[in-house]
Amino acid sequence: MKLTAIHSLFRSPEFSALSRHFADFMQKLSGSNDPDFYLACGLVNHRAEQGDICLDLVDYAGKSVLRSQGSQSTNSQAPSLESWVETLRHIPVIGVPGEKKPLILDTDRDVPRLYLLRYWQYEQRLAGFIHRNRQLPPLPLDNPLLEEGIKRLFPNAQSQPDQQADAARAALQNRFCVITGGPGTGKTTTVLKIIILLLEQVSDRPMTLAIAAPTGKATNRIRESLRSSRTEADQQGLTTEKVLSRIPAETFTIHRLLGSIHHSPRFRHDRNNPLPYDCVIVDEVSMVDMALMSKLVEALRPDSRLILLGDKNQLSSVESGSVLGDICDAPESSTHQNIINLEKSYRFDEQSGIGRLSHLINNGQARESLEMLHQPPSADIRLQQTPRPGDVRSSLEKALLKTYRNWFDTLSTENVFSMVTRFGVICALRNGPYGAVTINRLIEQLLTEKKLIPKNREWYIGRPVMVTRNHHQLELYNGDIGIVLPDDEDNGRPKVFFDRGGNVYRKISPARMPEHETAYAMTIHKSQGSEFDRVLIILPDQDAPILSRELIYTAITRARESVDIWSDDDTFLKSVNRRTERSSGLKSALYGNLT
């Protein structure tokens, strides 16, 4: 393509102005007018905006660049792979691995990839950390004490294979360990037992532990889960009072753990000022992007343990990368003792519709999933045709009005926060007639019409709100849910209450709230880290690029007891058949010589 044609190409709606401006800047910086170089610069920025770590040149070489026009679009054809790579090798702003230039071209592995420098550095830092820790010999332990603890905490392991016991051994024997599994596989219970085993190993000296998650919501959930598991362990006499008293009660967001610096991408804790913990445990790792994970491993002491928890089949992070998926995507021919996959669900038995449906979706069995939904309805999953846009409000009234009458009839703090976890409305899209913004507006219209909330009052009692931008000083983070309630300690003035666990609430004046929105409904992305007894999933009435197998799986597994799905058959089938693929070299860096 000629340079003028490429300039025109990057003015199409498929690309952002930022991608064009980045390509312009690189062109000026390099002094090169080569159209293939300009194309690569625009595409590498475009793919970063889509969540990729790098531009996989094979994805575009010899093909149409404008995906929406189809492969027959000859006026937007990328060069062949060989000529493209040869062109990029001779551009002065493009370096090779080990150099520090604005762009890095890596041709040393399975496919040629072009990186923005910072993403190359993030990926190399994380891959290096994992490689170093995988090569270490097992840590010295009091093995008789460990085996006694395994026998006490995992009694079934004595008579049959027990993946939770395997996970515990892996976590104690290795400085780096990943425990992945779907809903109800006991990840949090297993981690509590791992903490007990760790503390028993060092009973005669202090051990510092930190427990973190990517969002405030996920942080609250693991804190409450660990508190419940700790109480159960106490009741069952699984360990001593001394050990139980040393289990951390506080949890952190990763940003708070690392020490966010206002208006800066840097953190207080880094390589030169490492975290003061012997062990760091991170939950909901599927939500952690490459940059944040790289900064976390950089801030660990060389002798610290890192234990990662998550569901590898869930949606990847909103930002760039699919860290957990890449780490866990080891070839079947290889085994890695520090990656344990928990497969047995203790929440969903063989009769559970949620369990069976999520399994089918996860395996990409779209037709079988749909057939299951069309069978005589099970007690816990139901499919309903997505209503026409003009009928959405009446359908919401049938589905939700009883729930919200109970909501506004029981406006004590404890009751409302209890109800938050009972029912969730989650949407595939943010905008449009089926998006979370519209659904929230329709629900508020319905509640106003039924006189459950007052007209024209923003901060009415009972309004749920979601924080949409991190505010480190207030320790409120994107995705945190608050509810507007009267503050009895301030003459009943409305405050936004945030649950901090153990009947402790943070109260914020509406005037001090960071960016936020009403949260009767939320997107599936925002629902990650949440669980509800019942879930209503709203899909649009036609296909959309964001719909994917991972999105539907994540939505369904937010539910503990029952799921209602609004979708037509064609949209559902296309969603389950579409996989979210993110380009990165992490899997290749970790397992390239094993495939």
N, C-alpha and C positions, 0 to 999 in steps of 0.2 A: 504494500500500500504506500501511496505517496503521503508525505507529511501533512499536506492540507486535508487529505481524506481522514487521517487519524485525528487531526484537530476537530473535524466535524463529528467523527465517531464519538469522541468524549463529551460532546454536547448533547448526546441522546439522553433520554430520561433514565436509562439503565445505569448511568454513571453520575456520581456527585461532582459538584464544582471543585471540591477539594482534590479529587483524583486528577482533574485537568490542571489545577494550579500546581500540584506536586510535580507532575510531568514537566510543566513549563519551567519550574524552578530547577529541576535536575538538568534540563536541557541547557539552561543558562550557566549552571555551575560547571557542567562538563565541557561546554563549548561544542557539543556534538549536535548535528541536525539529522542524525540517522533516524528514520521513521521507526525502525524496529526497536531501537532503544527507547524512544518516546512511548511507544506502545507498551513496552515492558514496565516502564515507570508508572504509567497510568494504571495498569492492571495490578501491579504489586500493591499499590495503595488501595485500589478497589477491593482486592481480596482481603486486605487487612480490615477494611470497613465491614466486610461480611463475616468476620470472625476467624479468618485463616491466619496462620502464622507466617505463611510464605506463599509465593506464586509458584505453583507446580507447572513448569513450562509445558509439560506433556498434555496438561488439560486444555491448552489453547493451540499448541503448535499445529499448523496446517488446517485449523478449524475456524469456523465463524466466531468472531469475538462477540457479536451481538447475539446473545442466547435467545432473546425474544423473537428474532427474525428467523431462527432455524438455521440448520447447517447449509442450506442452499444459498445463503447470502454471500455472494462472491466479493461484494465490495467491502467486506470487513474481515477478510481472511488473514489470519496470522501467518508468519513465515514458517517454513519447515523447522523442525527441532534443531537439526544440525547447523543450519545457517544462522538461526537465532542465537544459539549458544556461542557460535564463533564471533558474531557481532558483539555480544555482551562482554566477551573476554577482553576486548580491546578498548573499552570505555574507561576513562581514568577515574570516574567516581564509583566504579564497581570493583570491589576487592574479592579476594579468595579467602577461605577460612583461615583465620589467624591475623588478617589485616583489619585495620580500623578505618573503613571507608563508609560513605552513606548507604551503600547497597553491597550485599555479599552474594556472590554466585557460588553455590555449592554443587560441584559436579562429581564429587568423590563417592557419592552413595548411589542408591538404586536408580533415582531419577534426578535430573538437574532441577534445582530450586533456586529462586531468587528471593532474598530476604531484605527487609529493612534492617539496618544494623542492630537496633535495639532488640528486635525479635530474635535475631540470630543469637545475640548474647544471652537473652532469657533462656532460649532452648538449650544452648550449650551448657549454661550454668546448671540447669535442672538435670540434664542428661549426665553431666559429670558427677553431680551429687549421687545420683542413683547408681551409676557404675561403681563409684568408689565404695559405696556401702554394700553393694552386692558382692564385692570381692573380699570383704573382710571375713575372717573366720568367725564362728559362733562366739558370742560373748561368754566370758567366764561366769558360771552360775553355781549356786548350791543345788545341784541336780536332784538329790534325794528330797530336799525341801520343795523343789518345783513339782516333782512327781506326786508328792503327798498333797500339795495344793491342787494339782490337776484332778486327782482322785476325789478330793473333797468338793471342789467346785463344779466338776463335770463328771458326775457319777456314771453317766451312760457310756463314757469313753472306755470304761473297763470291759464292756461286753460287746461293743460295736464301734465302727468308725464314727468319729465325732469331729465335724469340721470346726466347731467352736473351740474345742480343745486344741486342734491343730493351729488355729489362729492364735491362741494364747501362747503356745510354744514358740511360734514364729515371732511373735511380738517381743518375747523375752530374749530369744536367742539372737535377734538382729537389731541393729540400730535403726533400720528403715523397714517398715512393714505396711502393707496395704491390705485392708479387710473390706471386701466388697460383697454386696448381696442386696436382694430386693427387699420389699417391705415385709416386716414380720420375721426376718431371718435371725433376729437377735443380735444385731451389731452393737447396740448400746449395752445390752446385758453382758455380752462378751467383753466389751471394753471395761466395764466395771470390774469384772473378774480379773482382767489383765492388770488393772490398777492394783487390786488386792495382792496379786502374785508379785508384782514389782515391789510393793511396800513390804511384803513379807521377806523379800530377798535382802532388804536393807533395814531391817527392824532396829538395828543398833545405831543407825545414823540417819540424818535427815535426807529426804529426797524431794526435789521440787518438781511439780507437775503443772502444766498449763493445758486447759481444754478450750478449744476455739472452734468457730464455725464462720462461714463467710458473711452471714447476715445476722442482724439482731434477732430476727424471728427464729432462725435455725439455732442460734446461741441459746435462746430461752428454752427451746424444745429439748435440746440435749441436756441442759441443766435440770429441767424437770424430770426427764427420763432417768438421769443418773440419781437424782434425789429419791425417786420412787424405787429404783433398783437397790440403792443403798439401804433404804428402810427394809426392803424384803430380805436383803442379805443379813441384816441385823436380826430380824425375826427368826430367820432360819439358822442363826448361829454359824454362819459360814466362815467367819474370821473373828478376830478379837476386837474389842472396843477401841483399843489403841490404833489398830490399823484403820478401822472405819472413821475414826476422828481425823485421820490424816488425808482422807479423800477430799480433794478440793470441792468447795461449795460454789465457788465463783467460776464463771465462764466468760470468754472474751470473743468479740469479733476479731478476725485476723488483723484488721486495721488497728484496732485498739491494742491488741497484743504487740504489734510491731511498733506502735507509737506514731500515729499519724501526725504530720506537720502541716499546719493550716496552709492551704494554697500551695502545696508542694507534693509532687509525686514520690518524694523520698520519705523514709521513716527514720525514727530515732535509733531503732535497732537495725544494725547491718553487720557487715563483716568486721568492722572495726569496733563495734559496740554490740556484741552478741546478746541474745536473750539469756536470762539467768536461770534457765530451766534444764533439769536433767532429762525431762521427757515432755514432748509437745504432742498433743492428740488433736487432730482436726477432723470434724464431722462435715458431711455434705460436700465432699471434695469435688463432686461433679460440677458444682457451681463455681469453682475456683479457676480463674483464668491463668494463662501461662505467666504473665508478668507478676502477679501476686504470689504465685507458688514459687517462682524463681527468687523473689525477694525474701520469702519465708525461709527457704533452705539456706540462703546466703546468711541469714541472721542467726542460724543455729550454731551452738558451740560444736566443735569437732566430736566431742564425746556425748552429745545429746542423742536421744532417741526421737524418731518421728514416726507416729502411727497415723495413717490416713484411713478414714472411713467414708463409704459412700456407695451409691448404686451406679455402676458403670454404664447401665442402660438408660439412665435418665438423660434429659437435655444437658448439653454442654453449657458452659458459662456464657453469659451475655457478651462478655468481652472475648478477646481472641484466644483460641486454643480449645482443645478437648483433652485436658491433662489426664484425668482419671481414665478415660477410655483408651488413650494411647498407652499409658503405663500397663493397663490390664490386658491389652491386646497382644499378648505374647503368642507365638506360634504354638500350635498344639503339640508339636514334636519336642518342645522344651518345657521344663518345669522350673518354677522359681519359688523357692521355699519362703520368700518374703511376700508373696502375693497369694492371699487365701480368698476363695470365692465361697461364700455361704449360700447353699442352695435350698436347704430345707426351710420352708415357711412354717412358723408356729402360729401365724395369724390366720392364714387361709389354708383350709384342708382341701382334700380332693373334690369335695362337694361345693366349694366356694366358686361362685361365678366370677368374682373379681380376680381370684387367683388364676383360674383357667384362662380367662380372657387376656389378662396381662401376659401370661406365658405365650399364648398364641400370637399376640401382637409383637412381643419381643422377638419371636422367631420369624416375623414377617409373613405369617400365615393369614393374609388379609381375608381371603374367601372363607376360610374356616372361622375366623373371628366374626365375620358378618353373619354366617349361618348360625353361629351360637347365639348371636343377639336376636335373630329372628325365630329361634326356637321358643316354645312356651316359656314365658319369662321366669327366670329364677328369682329367688327372694332378694337378691342383691344387685342385679344389673337389669336395666331397662333401656330400650332404644325407642326414641320418638322422632318422627320426621321433623326436621327443622321448620318452624312455622314461617310463613311469609312475613316480610318486614312489617306489614301492617297489622299482623296478628301476634307479634312478639309480646306486646304489653299484656294482652288477655291471657296468653300462655304463661307469662310470668305470674300473673295473679293466681292462676290455678295451682301453680307449682310452689309459690313462695308465701302467699298471704298469711296462711296459718302460722308459718314459722315466724314471720315478722310481727304478727300480733303477740305471740309469746315473748318475742324480743322486747317489745315496748311495754309489755305488762309487767316485766320483771327487771326493772332497771337498777337493781342493786349492783354494786361493782362486781362482786363474786359471780352473780348469776349471769351478767352480761358476758364476762370473759369466759365463763364456762360455755355459753352458747356460741361464742366465736369458733370454738373447736368442734361444734356439733354439725354445722352445715356450711358449705362453701359453694359459691357460684364462680366458676372459672371459665374463661373464654379463650379461644385460640387466638383471637385478634384483639388489638387494642382499639382500633377505629372501625368505622363502618356500622351497618345496621345490627350486626351481631357482635360488635366489639365491646370491651369492658366499659368504655366511656359512655356509649349509648345505653347499655344495660343498667349502669348505675343511674343514669338520668331517668330511665323509665321506671326503675324501682322507686326512686324518690317521688316521681309523679304519682305513682300508685299509692304510696304511703301518705302523701299529702291529700289525695282524693279520699282516702279512707280515714282521714283525720287522725292518723297515728303520729304525724309530725306537722309542725306549723308551717304556714306559707311564708316564703320570702325571708327565712331566717337561716343563715349559714351555719351557725354554731349551735344547732338544736341538740337537746339532750338525747343521747342514744346514737348519734351519728358516728359511724366507723370511718376512720381516715387512715390512709397509708402514706408514710413518708416516701418521697420519690427522689430525694437527694441526700447524700450523707452530710451530717452536721456533727463534726467530731467534738466540738465543745459541749454540745448538748448530749453527746453520746446517743444520738438517734441516727439510724442508718436506713438506706434505701430498702424498702420492703417491711419495715416495722409497722405494726398495726396498733393504733390507739383508738379509744372510744371517748366521745365527749360525755362527761358526767358532771353532776354538781359536786363542788368541793365543799364538804361540810366544815372544813377548817378555814374557809374563806367566804362565809356567809352564803354558801350555795352557788357561788359564781361558777360558770361552766369552765372546766379545764379538760385538757386531753390527757386521759389516763393511759399509761403504758404498763403492762404487766411485767414485773421483774421476778415473779415466782415467789412461792411461799406467802401469798397474800400481801406482797409488797408491791406498791404501785408508784410509778414516777408520774408526777403531775406537771403539765406544761401549760402555760397560758396560751390561748389561741394566737395572741399577738406575737408570740415568740416561736411559733411553729415554723420549721423549715418547709421547703416546697412539699406539697402534699396533694392528695386527691381523695374523694369519697371512695369507700372500699366495700360496698355491699358485694360487688363483683370485682374480680382481678383477672389478669391474664394468667395463663398456665405458667409462663416464665416466672411471674411474681409469686405464684403459689408454691414454688419449690421451697423446701424447708418447712412446709405446713402439712398438717394432717387434719382430716375432718371425719366425723362419723359418716356423714352423707355428703355427696358431691353432685352438683348439676354441672355437666360439661356442655358448653354451647359451641358448636362448630358452625361456620358459615354455610349458606345454601349452595355454594359453589367452591371449586378448588381454589387454593391459594398457595403460593410457594412456601410459606412458613409451615404449612401442615406437613407433618412427618410422623414416622413411626415412633420416634423418641418423644415427640410432643404428646401423642395420644397415650403412650405408655406412662409418661410422667403424670398426665391428668388423672388417669384411672387409678394409679397407685397413690394418689392423695387421699383416697377413701379407705376407711377402716371397715365400714359396714355395708354401704350401698352406693350405687352409682346410677344416675340418670344421664343419658346421652341424647342431645339433640343433634341429629345429623341425617342427611340423606345417604343412600347406599353408595352412590358413586363417589361422593366426597370422602366417605369413610374408607373405601377401598383404596383410593389414590393416596390418602394420608398414610395408611399402614404400609403401602408398597414403596413409599418414598423414604429413603434414609438420609439423615443429615451427615454429610461428609465434610470434614474440615481438613484443609491441607496443612500439614506440619511434617517436620522431619524427625519428631521425637521418637516415634515408633521405630523408624529406620535406624536412628542413633542407638536405640536400646537393643533392638533385635535383628538388625539388618543382616548380620552374619549367620543368623539362625534360620532364616526363611528359605 
